[in-house]
């Protein structure tokens, strides 16, 4: 892939801005808040780094970093973070890697928020349309069913398929054989994993699709988008940008488990951006506390907040939110941490009425604002 005419400084700046509006914090900031709690521990015994592919290796390194700095995501206190291999004060790498991850949220909203944030970044950087392809490999039960279906398929259809696919299937790796077939002209013949989803996986995937549709996020189902091995599970997706920019994302609950004391629901995406500039990267100027934190109660409110996040960012409203956190208690804890002068509140009633409550924290004064007037009103207040 060719390199893009992008400044590395701009990639970091926009990653930071989009992360803020969707509720993702820089891993470096989260680590700094632990105030020296870091330890240098080896990779878990079950993780063979040399056997990992490049994307697995990036995710494993990030999980190790999260563990080593003492962060402990839980369903009660999940972590939304982003991270990059581009560091201020150093020359830019040839390929800048930006990762977005949600650790501790099982619900489909985590997948949807992650997809929206990553797609927003890629569209913003490339100034062009991006293509979201989506599939689900399901859970262990699903993968077992699909493996049996693939074994039968390659046995029955072998005479009509490319020899390398058949040879791989004969060697016992039907998922590798399926990936080879997915890249061939005969890919339409390949069985789809979504036809074999367990009930739990079917509900999760339907939940992701519902969030994308309700937030006007265009996508295409991609039955030939597959993930091999036991690292990736459930939702998998890729976002195709212009040449030189690509993202891959998936659930990886089992892969994350060895890094923490308990199982942690996890979903992440790795964005690769080839750049021409190898200049020394300037530090992203950290702005002060945002003037507004957006709190949402219920799915309707969260859908609305996802739909308007990019509009608020483009209007440069100094705002942050934690869309993927369902708990009102945790969202209010987030408000206390950010300590903004104003809080925006949207519940189910406000979402249905397409309005939001603006609360001034110092006086507890509340103002109801229609969504079509929100940006103009916040500019006046901000």
C-alpha positions in Angstrom: 0.0 0.0 0.0 1.2 3.5 -0.8 1.9 6.1 1.8 -0.6 8.9 2.5 0.1 12.6 2.5 -0.7 13.0 6.2 1.3 14.7 9.0 1.9 12.3 11.9 1.2 15.2 14.3 -2.3 15.5 12.7 -3.0 11.8 13.1 -2.3 12.0 16.8 -4.3 15.3 17.2 -7.3 13.8 15.5 -7.1 10.5 17.3 -7.1 12.4 20.6 -10.0 14.6 19.5 -12.2 11.7 18.3 -11.3 9.6 21.3 -12.5 12.4 23.6 -15.9 12.8 21.9 -16.5 9.0 22.0 -15.2 8.5 25.5 -11.8 6.9 24.8 -8.9 8.1 26.9 -5.2 7.9 25.9 -3.5 4.9 27.5 -0.6 7.2 28.4 -2.9 9.4 30.5 -4.5 6.4 32.2 -1.1 5.0 33.0 0.1 8.4 34.3 -2.9 8.6 36.7 -1.7 5.3 38.3 1.3 7.3 39.6 4.1 4.8 39.3 2.2 1.6 39.8 3.8 0.1 36.7 5.6 -3.2 36.9 7.5 -5.2 34.2 5.9 -8.6 34.0 6.5 -11.2 31.3 3.7 -12.2 28.9 1.4 -14.9 30.2 2.7 -18.4 29.7 -0.3 -19.1 27.3 0.7 -16.3 25.0 3.4 -17.3 22.4 4.4 -13.9 21.0 6.5 -15.4 18.2 3.5 -17.3 16.9 1.2 -14.3 16.7 0.3 -12.4 13.6 1.0 -8.7 13.5 -2.5 -7.6 14.6 -2.5 -10.2 17.4 0.9 -9.0 18.5 -0.2 -5.3 18.7 -3.2 -6.2 20.8 -1.1 -8.5 23.1 1.4 -5.7 23.6 -1.4 -3.3 24.5 -3.0 -5.7 27.0 0.4 -6.3 28.6 0.9 -2.5 28.9 -2.6 -2.2 30.5 -1.8 -4.9 33.0 1.7 -3.7 33.7 0.6 -0.1 34.6 -2.0 -1.5 37.1 -5.2 -0.9 35.2 -7.9 -3.5 36.0 -11.0 -3.2 33.8 -14.2 -4.7 35.2 -17.9 -4.7 34.0 -18.6 -2.2 36.8 -15.6 0.0 35.8 -14.8 -0.6 32.2 -11.9 1.1 30.3 -12.2 2.9 27.0 -8.8 3.7 25.7 -6.8 4.5 22.6 -3.1 4.1 22.0 -0.5 4.6 19.2 3.0 3.6 18.3 3.8 7.2 17.4 5.5 9.1 20.2 6.1 12.8 20.7 9.7 13.7 20.4 10.6 10.8 18.1 10.7 10.3 14.3 7.4 9.0 12.9 7.3 5.3 12.1 6.6 4.4 8.5 3.3 2.8 9.5 1.5 4.6 12.3 -0.7 2.2 14.3 -3.7 3.6 16.3 -5.6 1.2 18.5 -9.0 1.7 20.1 -10.2 -0.7 22.8 -13.1 -1.3 25.1 -12.3 -3.5 28.1 -15.0 -4.7 30.4 -18.2 -4.2 28.4 -20.1 -7.3 27.1 -23.0 -5.3 25.6 -23.2 -4.7 21.8 -23.0 -1.0 22.3 -19.2 -1.3 22.9 -18.8 -2.8 19.4 -20.9 0.0 17.9 -19.2 2.8 19.7 -15.8 1.4 18.8 -16.8 1.1 15.1 -18.2 4.6 15.0 -15.0 6.1 16.5 -12.6 4.2 14.3 -14.6 5.0 11.1 -14.8 8.6 12.1 -11.0 8.8 12.5 -10.4 7.2 9.1 -12.9 9.3 7.3 -11.6 12.5 9.0 -8.0 11.8 8.1 -8.6 10.6 4.5 -11.4 13.2 3.7 -13.1 10.4 1.8 -15.7 7.7 2.2 -14.8 4.5 4.0 -16.2 1.1 3.6 -17.4 -0.9 6.7 -17.6 -4.7 6.2 -19.0 -6.7 9.1 -19.4 -10.4 10.0 -19.6 -12.6 13.1 -17.5 -15.7 13.9 -19.6 -16.3 17.0 -18.5 -18.0 20.2 -16.8 -21.4 20.8 -20.1 -23.2 20.2 -20.5 -21.4 16.9 -16.9 -22.0 15.8 -17.3 -25.7 16.5 -20.4 -25.9 14.4 -18.8 -23.9 11.6 -15.7 -26.0 11.6 -17.8 -29.1 11.1 -19.7 -27.4 8.2 -16.4 -26.4 6.6 -15.0 -29.9 6.9 -18.0 -31.3 5.2 -18.0 -28.6 2.6 -14.3 -29.2 1.6 -14.8 -32.9 1.5 -17.9 -32.7 -0.8 -16.8 -29.8 -3.0 -13.1 -30.4 -3.2 -13.0 -31.4 -6.9 -14.5 -28.0 -7.8 -12.3 -25.8 -5.5 -8.7 -24.4 -5.8 -6.1 -27.0 -4.9 -4.4 -24.9 -2.2 -7.7 -24.6 -0.3 -8.3 -28.3 -0.5 -4.8 -29.1 0.6 -5.1 -26.8 3.6 -8.4 -28.5 4.6 -6.8 -31.9 4.3 -4.1 -30.8 6.7 -6.8 -30.1 9.3 -6.9 -26.3 9.2 -10.3 -25.7 7.7 -10.3 -22.0 8.8 -7.1 -21.4 6.9 -8.6 -23.2 3.9 -11.7 -21.0 4.2 -9.6 -17.8 4.2 -7.8 -18.9 1.0 -11.2 -19.6 -0.6 -12.5 -16.2 0.5 -9.8 -14.6 -1.6 -10.6 -16.6 -4.7 -13.2 -16.2 -7.5 -15.1 -19.2 -5.9 -15.7 -17.3 -2.6 -19.5 -17.2 -3.2 -19.5 -21.0 -2.6 -18.1 -20.6 1.0 -20.5 -21.3 3.9 -21.3 -18.4 6.2 -20.5 -18.5 9.9 -23.6 -16.4 10.6 -25.7 -19.4 9.5 -24.3 -21.3 12.5 -24.4 -18.7 15.3 -25.4 -19.9 18.8 -28.4 -18.1 20.3 -26.1 -15.9 22.4 -23.9 -15.0 19.5 -27.0 -14.3 17.2 -28.4 -11.9 19.8 -25.1 -10.1 20.2 -24.6 -9.7 16.5 -28.2 -8.5 16.0 -27.6 -6.0 18.8 -24.5 -4.6 17.0 -26.4 -4.3 13.7 -29.4 -2.6 15.4 -27.1 0.1 16.9 -25.4 0.7 13.6 -28.7 1.0 11.8 -30.3 3.2 14.4 -27.3 5.6 14.3 -27.3 5.8 10.4 -24.0 3.9 10.2 -23.8 2.4 6.7 -22.3 -1.1 6.5 -22.3 -4.2 4.4 -22.5 -7.8 5.6 -19.4 -9.7 4.5 -19.8 -13.5 4.9 -16.3 -14.0 3.6 -14.7 -11.8 6.3 -13.2 -14.5 8.5 -11.0 -14.7 11.6 -8.8 -17.7 12.1 -7.9 -19.3 15.3 -9.2 -18.8 18.8 -8.0 -15.2 19.3 -10.9 -13.4 17.6 -14.6 -14.1 18.3 -18.1 -12.7 17.8 -18.2 -9.5 15.8 -15.3 -9.0 13.4 -15.1 -6.0 11.0 -12.8 -4.2 8.7 -12.9 -0.6 7.5 -11.3 0.1 4.2 -10.1 3.6 3.5 -8.0 4.9 0.7 -4.8 3.0 -0.3 -2.5 3.0 2.7 -5.2 3.0 5.4 -7.0 0.0 6.8 -8.5 -1.1 10.1 -9.4 -4.5 11.5 -11.4 -5.1 14.7 -13.0 -7.9 16.6 -14.0 -9.2 20.0 -11.2 -11.1 21.8 -12.5 -12.1 25.2 -10.5 -15.3 25.5 -7.3 -13.7 24.3 -7.6 -11.0 27.0 -8.3 -13.4 29.9 -4.7 -14.5 30.7 -3.6 -10.8 31.2 -6.1 -10.3 34.0 -7.3 -12.1 37.1 -10.8 -12.7 35.7 -12.4 -12.8 32.3 -12.8 -9.4 30.8 -15.2 -8.8 27.9 -13.0 -7.1 25.3 -13.3 -5.6 21.8 -10.7 -3.6 19.9 -9.5 -2.3 16.5 -6.1 -1.8 15.0 -5.8 1.0 12.4 -2.7 1.0 10.1 -1.8 4.2 8.3 1.2 4.4 6.0 2.8 7.9 6.0 5.5 9.6 4.0 6.6 12.1 6.6 9.2 10.7 9.0 9.7 14.0 10.9 10.0 14.2 14.6 6.5 14.2 16.1 5.4 17.2 18.1 3.4 16.7 21.4 -0.4 17.0 21.2 -1.3 20.1 23.2 -3.5 19.0 26.1 -6.5 21.2 26.5 -8.0 21.8 29.9 -11.0 20.1 31.4 -14.0 20.1 28.9 -16.8 22.5 29.7 -19.4 19.8 29.0 -19.8 16.2 29.9 -22.7 14.3 28.2 -24.5 11.8 30.4 -27.0 9.4 28.8 -29.6 7.1 30.4 -31.0 4.3 28.2 -30.4 3.0 24.7 -32.4 5.7 23.0 -30.2 8.4 24.5 -27.0 6.6 23.7 -28.1 6.2 20.0 -28.8 9.9 19.8 -25.4 10.7 21.4 -23.6 8.6 18.9 -25.4 10.3 16.0 -24.5 13.8 17.1 -20.9 13.1 18.4 -19.3 14.0 15.1 -21.4 17.2 14.7 -20.4 18.3 18.1 -16.7 17.6 17.4 -16.8 19.4 14.0 -18.4 22.4 15.8 -15.5 22.3 18.3 -17.7 22.1 21.3 -15.4 21.3 24.3 -17.2 18.1 25.3 -16.6 14.5 26.3 -18.8 11.6 27.1 -18.8 7.9 28.1 -21.3 6.5 25.6 -20.5 2.9 26.2 -20.9 3.0 30.0 -24.5 2.0 30.9 -24.2 2.7 34.6 -25.4 6.1 35.6 -23.3 5.8 38.8 -20.1 5.3 36.7 -21.0 8.1 34.3 -21.4 10.5 37.3 -18.1 9.2 38.6 -16.7 10.2 35.2 -18.3 13.7 35.6 -16.6 14.1 39.0 -13.2 13.1 37.5 -13.6 15.6 34.6 -15.1 18.3 36.8 -16.8 20.3 34.1 -18.9 23.4 34.8 -21.8 21.9 32.8 -23.4 18.5 32.4 -25.7 17.5 29.5 -28.3 14.9 30.4 -30.4 12.9 28.1 -32.8 10.1 29.2 -35.4 8.2 27.3 -37.9 11.0 27.5 -35.5 13.6 26.1 -34.3 11.2 23.4 -37.8 10.7 22.2 -38.5 14.4 22.3 -35.1 15.1 20.7 -34.0 17.4 23.5 -31.3 17.5 26.2 -31.0 19.0 29.7 -28.2 21.5 30.3 -27.3 21.6 34.0 -24.9 24.2 35.5 -23.2 22.3 38.3 -22.4 25.4 40.4 -26.1 26.5 40.7 -28.0 23.3 39.7 -29.9 25.5 37.1 -31.3 23.3 34.3 -32.3 24.4 30.8 -34.1 22.2 28.2 -32.6 22.5 24.8 -34.0 21.0 21.5 -31.3 19.0 19.7 -31.6 21.2 16.6 -30.5 24.2 18.7 -27.9 22.4 20.8 -24.7 23.4 19.0 -25.7 27.1 18.9 -26.7 27.1 22.6 -23.5 25.4 23.7 -21.4 27.8 21.7 -23.0 30.7 23.6 -22.4 29.0 27.0 -19.0 27.6 26.1 
